[in-house]
């Protein structure tokens, strides 16, 4: 896929962002890495900038899982 054997999948939920990295092996994909980020790390839901909180959670999920693939599906 796209000349690379690894791809990223991201799930943005209400409280958490989950990111996975899949690696192609033959004609199957295997789970390679997993990362999780919290959208409301301090427990408060009254985020003045929810977009920014989600973006930070995506970054946290990618970093915590040490995800390095460049293509997202």
PADREN-105380 format. One record per atom (N, C-alpha, C, O, CB): x, y, z; residue in one letter. Coordinates in steps of 0.05 Angstrom, whole numbers, plus 5000, padded with zeros to 4 digits. Last residue first. Glycine has a CB too. Example, Ala and Ser with C-alpha at 12.3 -4.5 7.8 and 13.67 -1.06 7.14 Angstrom:
<atoms>
525749555142S;527349795143S;525850015157S;526850235161S;528249885114S;526448865156A;524649105156A;526449345156A;528549345169A;522649115181A;
</atoms>
This chain:
<atoms>
490451005147X;488050895134X;485650915153X;483450825146X;488550605126X;496351375135X;494151315153X;491751215136X;491151315115X;493351575168X;503351335130X;500851325116X;498651235136X;499051045151X;500951135093X;508051315160X;507251575149X;504451575136X;503351785132X;509251665129X;510051015222X;509050995194X;507951265185X;507051415202X;506850775192X;511451045275X;513051185256X;512051175227X;513151305210X;515851085257X;509851055343X;508850995316X;510351175296X;510451415299X;505751045314X;510350995398X;512751005381X;512050945352X;513550795339X;514950815391X;506051045429X;506350795415X;508850775398X;509350575385X;503950745398X;506651565446X;506751355467X;507051075454X;508150895466X;504251365484X;506251855397X;508751845412X;508851615432X;510951485434X;509152115427X;500851765383X;503051695365X;505751665379X;507251485374X;503251895342X;498351975429X;497951695421X;500151595403X;501251375406X;495151655408X;499952515428X;500652345450X;500452045443X;502151895450X;498952415475X;497452685380X;500452695383X;501352505405X;503352365402X;501352975388X;492152615397X;493152465373X;496252455375X;497452245371X;492252595347X;491952985438X;491552705444X;492552525421X;493652315426X;488652645450X;492553465410X;494653385430X;494453085437X;496452955441X;494353555455X;487753455382X;490253445368X;492553365386X;494253195378X;490953725356X;484053495424X;484053255407X;486753225392X;487853015391X;481753255387X;485354005442X;485553775461X;485653515445X;487253335452X;483153775480X;484054315397X;486854305407X;487254065425X;489353935424X;487554565421X;478454235397X;480154165374X;483054135382X;484353935374X;479854375351X;476854465445X;476654175442X;478354075418X;479553865419X;473754085438X;478354935482X;478954885455X;479154585450X;481254465452X;481655015447X;476454915534X;475855155518X;476355105489X;475055215472X;477555385529X;473454355561X;475754455546X;474954695530X;473154685514X;476954235529X;470654095604X;470054365595X;472454485581X;473354705589X;469154545619X;471853625627X;470853605600X;470253885588X;469453905565X;468253445600X;477353415667X;475353615660X;474453595631X;476053555613X;476453895666X;481553055671X;478852965679X;476653165672X;474353095671X;478852915707X;486353175649X;485853265677X;483053205686X;482253285708X;486353565680X;486152995596X;487952865615X;487452945644X;488152795662X;490752935607X;482052905551X;481753065575X;483552955597X;482452825615X;478753075584X;484252545514X;483252805505X;482952995528X;483553235525X;480552775490X;489952135519X;487452235531X;486752505521X;488452685520X;487752235562X;492351635475X;492551905485X;489851985497X;487751905486X;493452095464X;496051045460X;493551165470X;494151445481X;496151485495X;492250985492X;498550575412X;498950805429X;496150925437X;494250905421X;500651015416X;501950005386X;499450125396X;500150355414X;502050345430X;497749915412X;504649625331X;504949805353X;502149925361X;500349935344X;506850035346X;502949185297X;505749225303X;506149405328X;507849345345X;507149355279X;498548715274X;498848935293X;501748955301X;502948765311X;497048895317X;499048545205X;499348465233X;499648725250X;500948915241X;501748285236X;495548375146X;496748585162X;496748485191X;494948355201X;495048845160X;497047945089X;495648005114X;497048245128X;499348305123X;495547765133X;500047735048X;497547875041X;495747925065X;493347945063X;495947705020X;506147885076X;504747725055X;502347875046X;502448105038X;504047445065X;504848335121X;506448095119X;505047905100X;502947795106X;506947955148X;504849005138X;503948805118X;505948575118X;508348615114X;503648935090X;503249265201X;505349195182X;504348975164X;503248775173X;507949105197X;500149805233X;499949545222X;502249505202X;503049685188X;497249505208X;499450165291X;501050135267X;500849845258X;501349665274X;504050225273X;494250555321X;495650305317X;497350325292X;496850475274X;493550065314X;491550965371X;493050945346X;494350675345X;495450575364X;495151175344X;486151285402X;487751035400X;489051035372X;487751085352X;485950785404X;484351765447X;485051725419X;486851475419X;488651445435X;486651965407X;478751855492X;481451765485X;481751755455X;479851725440X;481951485497X;473552055498X;475552105519X;478352035511X;480252155522X;474851935543X;470951965449X;470152185466X;472252255486X;472652495492X;467552105480X;475951785398X;473451745414X;472751995430X;473852205425X;473751505432X;478851665341X;478551895359X;475851855373X;473751895360X;478652165343X;483351215318X;480651225328X;480451455348X;481651445369X;479750955341X;487651085263X;487051255287X;484051255293X;482451275275X;488051545281X;492750695236X;489950725239X;489450885265X;490650835285X;488450455241X;498150685190X;497150775216X;494050785215X;492950865195X;498251045224X;502550195159X;500450395158X;499450455187X;499750285204X;498150315139X;508049915124X;506749985150X;504850215146X;505350405131X;508850055171X;510349855075X;509149615087X;507749675113X;506349495124X;511249405091X;509450285019X;510450235046X;509049985057X;506849925049X;509850485064X;507050394971X;509950344971X;511150294999X;513550265001X;511350574958X;501550424980X;503050674978X;506050634978X;507550814985X;502250865000X;501749765000X;500050005000X;501850255000X;503450285018X;498150005024X;
</atoms>
